[in-house]
Amino acid sequence: MKKAVLAIVAILIILVVRLWFGIYLHDEFGETHLFLKHRPTWKWEFYSPLGMSDLRIEDLPKEKRNEQLLFEEFVSSRGMSR
C-alpha cells in the first residue's frame, strides 16, 4: 500500500513539473534555462527560430512561426531571454 501511494505521489510530481516548468534556449547566447510557465502546457522546450536575425515572423514557415509565437508568449513577454 505504501509503495502504491509513493508511486502516485511521484507521478503527480512529475506531471506538475512537466506542465508548469519548461526549458528555453536563450536566443542570443544559446544557454538553456529552467523557468516557471505562466500557464500549464505540455510543451517542455522553447526556442526562437528567429533568434537575433533580421527576419520577420512572416518570413517563417507555419510550424516555425508557431514556435516563435510560443517563445514570445512564454519567454520574451515574461522578461526572460533579454
C-alpha positions in Angstrom: 0.0 0.0 0.0 2.8 2.4 0.9 4.6 1.8 -2.4 1.4 2.5 -4.3 0.9 5.8 -2.5 4.6 6.8 -3.2 4.2 5.8 -6.9 1.1 8.0 -7.2 2.8 10.9 -5.5 5.8 10.6 -7.7 3.7 10.5 -10.8 1.8 13.6 -9.7 5.1 15.5 -9.0 6.4 14.5 -12.5 3.1 15.7 -14.1 3.2 19.0 -12.2 6.8 19.6 -13.2 6.1 18.8 -16.8 3.1 21.1 -17.0 4.3 24.1 -15.0 8.1 24.1 -15.8 9.9 24.4 -19.1 13.4 24.9 -20.6 14.2 27.7 -23.0 17.2 28.2 -25.2 18.5 31.8 -25.0 18.1 33.3 -28.4 21.4 35.2 -28.3 23.8 33.2 -26.2 22.5 29.7 -26.7 22.3 28.8 -23.0 19.5 26.7 -21.6 17.4 27.9 -18.6 14.7 26.4 -16.5 11.7 28.6 -16.0 8.2 28.5 -14.5 5.4 28.8 -17.1 2.5 31.3 -16.6 0.0 28.6 -17.6 0.2 24.8 -17.8 1.1 23.4 -21.2 2.6 20.0 -22.2 5.3 21.8 -24.3 8.7 21.5 -22.5 11.4 23.1 -24.7 11.1 26.6 -26.1 13.4 28.3 -28.6 13.3 31.2 -31.0 13.5 30.3 -34.7 14.2 34.0 -35.4 17.0 34.3 -32.8 18.8 37.5 -33.3 18.4 37.6 -37.1 16.7 40.4 -39.1 14.0 38.1 -40.3 10.4 38.8 -39.6 7.8 36.4 -38.3 6.0 36.5 -41.6 9.2 35.1 -43.3 9.0 31.8 -41.3 7.2 28.6 -42.3 4.0 27.9 -40.4 5.4 25.5 -37.9 8.4 27.7 -37.1 6.0 30.7 -36.8 4.0 28.8 -34.2 7.3 28.0 -32.3 8.2 31.7 -32.4 4.8 32.8 -31.1 5.1 30.3 -28.2 8.6 31.6 -27.4 7.3 35.1 -27.3 4.3 34.2 -25.1 6.2 32.1 -22.6 9.6 33.6 -22.6 10.1 37.0 -24.2 6.9 38.6 -22.9 7.8 37.5 -19.3 11.1 39.4 -19.4 13.4 36.3 -19.9 15.9 35.9 -22.7 17.0 39.6 -22.7 
